[in-house]
């Protein structure tokens, strides 16, 4: 079973973090289009659930952090590992503090 648990400080306002979350979800959907079958946003757009056959991942932002948790049990190591690694890379890249 593959699992993902990640928390990253975003260093942005909550509204900016919500916008970054949308960009990260768009990137995940683009990269894993064949796997992601459903995307369900919370009412305030601070959280989202991505799901497909064999996996469920929740992503949310709060005032300080972005949190990613999920289980990828049915995809196993063949697809679960790359999906978890790809999600981590996308979130870390999307939310890393940009130097100006």
TAURKA-V18937 format. One record per backbone hydrogen bond with DSSP energy under -1.0 kcal/mol. CO is the residue of the C=O (numbers start at 0). NH is the residue of the N-H. E is the energy in kcal/mol with one decimal. If there is no record, write none. Layout:
# TAURKA-V18937
CO;NH;E / CO;NH;E
This chain:
# TAURKA-V18937
1;71;-3.0 / 3;69;-1.9 / 5;67;-3.0 / 7;65;-2.6 / 12;16;-2.5 / 13;17;-2.3 / 14;18;-2.0 / 15;19;-2.3 / 16;20;-2.4 / 17;21;-2.0 / 18;22;-2.0 / 19;23;-2.7 / 20;24;-2.6 / 21;25;-2.4 / 22;26;-2.1 / 23;27;-2.5 / 24;28;-2.9 / 25;29;-2.0 / 26;30;-2.7 / 27;31;-2.8 / 31;34;-1.4 / 31;35;-2.5 / 37;50;-2.5 / 39;48;-2.3 / 41;44;-1.4 / 45;60;-2.8 / 46;41;-2.8 / 47;58;-2.9 / 48;39;-2.4 / 49;56;-3.0 / 50;36;-2.0 / 50;37;-2.4 / 51;54;-1.9 / 53;73;-1.0 / 54;51;-1.8 / 55;70;-1.9 / 56;49;-3.2 / 57;68;-2.5 / 58;47;-2.9 / 59;66;-3.3 / 63;9;-2.3 / 64;61;-2.6 / 65;7;-2.3 / 66;59;-2.3 / 67;5;-2.7 / 68;57;-3.6 / 69;3;-2.2 / 70;55;-2.2 / 74;78;-1.5 / 75;79;-1.8 / 78;82;-2.2 / 79;83;-2.6 / 80;84;-2.7 / 81;85;-2.5 / 82;86;-2.5 / 83;87;-2.2 / 84;88;-2.3 / 85;89;-2.5 / 86;90;-2.7 / 87;91;-2.7 / 88;92;-2.7 / 89;93;-2.8 / 90;94;-2.2 / 91;95;-1.1
